[in-house]
Amino acid sequence: MNEVRSAIQNRRTVKKFKKDAVPTEQIIELLDTAVWAPNHKLREPWRFLLFTGDGRKKLADAIEAEMGEDNKFSANIMQVPSIMLVVLEEDPRQNIWDEDFAAVSALVQNFMLAAWSEDIGTFWVTKPFLYAPKFRKPLGIQAGEKIIGMVYMGYPDVIPSAKERTPAKDKLTLFD
Ligand SMILES: Cc1cc2nc3c(=O)[nH]c(=O)nc-3n(C[C@H](O)[C@H](O)[C@H](O)COP(=O)(O)O)c2cc1C
């Protein structure tokens, strides 16, 4: 199997990380690869918020602003070496919005695969608090911006085993 196919198939969602920090420069380099995602008219409809080191407290505080101090998410944030919020700049036209959402999703997958190829594990996390004004405001997320998800990242402590996929053939309608 070639390297691209192998990375796609062998990447796993990593939830337990070693404590070591991932260098910020490396994360930015990985993002500079990820932005080669296909995106219609090269709108590049994304931006990123990266929390690392003491900066993670800012994210934990935003979660607590919405959920209160007693919640499992903000407590866990300080255990994750780096967390990135990926933001879609929303277009009010439905067809453009759909294209741009697809493009940002492709970017996230690119990022996770590029990270995996450099031994960095990632976890794409979505939670209801990402929509909450009390969470968004302290982070400067504007109206008309959608948080696609949080990407947790770090060096894997545990790599979970793969969950089987349904063979594509079972979902294929072939016209030939
Ligand atoms: C948009 C999106 C949101 C996700 N949110 C969560 C989440 O909140 N919690 C979680 O455990 N996994 C989440 N995942 C990860 C999936 O659970 C994971 O990709 C799936 O179990 C397959 O595992 P693999 O990535 O190791 O192949 C999310 C994945 C995507 C694409």
PDBQT file of the ligand as one rigid body, heavy atoms in Angstrom, charges set to zero:
ROOT
HETATM    1  C1  LIG A 201     -17.016  16.052  12.942  1.00  0.00    +0.000 C 
HETATM    2  C2  LIG A 201     -16.484  15.013  13.896  1.00  0.00    +0.000 A 
HETATM    3  C3  LIG A 201     -16.722  15.170  15.251  1.00  0.00    +0.000 A 
HETATM    4  C4  LIG A 201     -16.263  14.226  16.167  1.00  0.00    +0.000 A 
HETATM    5  N1  LIG A 201     -16.526  14.414  17.505  1.00  0.00    +0.000 NA
HETATM    6  C5  LIG A 201     -16.153  13.464  18.375  1.00  0.00    +0.000 A 
HETATM    7  C6  LIG A 201     -16.469  13.601  19.753  1.00  0.00    +0.000 A 
HETATM    8  O1  LIG A 201     -17.026  14.622  20.197  1.00  0.00    +0.000 OA
HETATM    9  N2  LIG A 201     -16.147  12.597  20.593  1.00  0.00    +0.000 N 
HETATM   10  C7  LIG A 201     -15.516  11.458  20.134  1.00  0.00    +0.000 A 
HETATM   11  O2  LIG A 201     -15.259  10.551  20.925  1.00  0.00    +0.000 OA
HETATM   12  N3  LIG A 201     -15.144  11.325  18.842  1.00  0.00    +0.000 NA
HETATM   13  C8  LIG A 201     -15.455  12.302  17.956  1.00  0.00    +0.000 A 
HETATM   14  N4  LIG A 201     -15.077  12.187  16.641  1.00  0.00    +0.000 N 
HETATM   15  C9  LIG A 201     -14.133  11.117  16.235  1.00  0.00    +0.000 C 
HETATM   16  C10 LIG A 201     -14.828   9.854  15.795  1.00  0.00    +0.000 C 
HETATM   17  O3  LIG A 201     -15.452   9.263  16.911  1.00  0.00    +0.000 OA
HETATM   18  C11 LIG A 201     -13.763   8.922  15.200  1.00  0.00    +0.000 C 
HETATM   19  O4  LIG A 201     -13.237   9.475  14.022  1.00  0.00    +0.000 OA
HETATM   20  C12 LIG A 201     -14.367   7.544  14.879  1.00  0.00    +0.000 C 
HETATM   21  O5  LIG A 201     -14.637   6.861  16.069  1.00  0.00    +0.000 OA
HETATM   22  C13 LIG A 201     -13.442   6.671  14.045  1.00  0.00    +0.000 C 
HETATM   23  O6  LIG A 201     -12.203   6.495  14.689  1.00  0.00    +0.000 OA
HETATM   24  P1  LIG A 201     -10.838   6.798  13.912  1.00  0.00    +0.000 P 
HETATM   25  O7  LIG A 201     -10.794   8.274  13.672  1.00  0.00    +0.000 OA
HETATM   26  O8  LIG A 201      -9.748   6.312  14.845  1.00  0.00    +0.000 OA
HETATM   27  O9  LIG A 201     -10.861   6.006  12.637  1.00  0.00    +0.000 OA
HETATM   28  C14 LIG A 201     -15.520  13.111  15.715  1.00  0.00    +0.000 A 
HETATM   29  C15 LIG A 201     -15.269  12.975  14.336  1.00  0.00    +0.000 A 
HETATM   30  C16 LIG A 201     -15.732  13.916  13.446  1.00  0.00    +0.000 A 
HETATM   31  C17 LIG A 201     -15.423  13.766  11.970  1.00  0.00    +0.000 C 
ENDROOT
TORSDOF 0
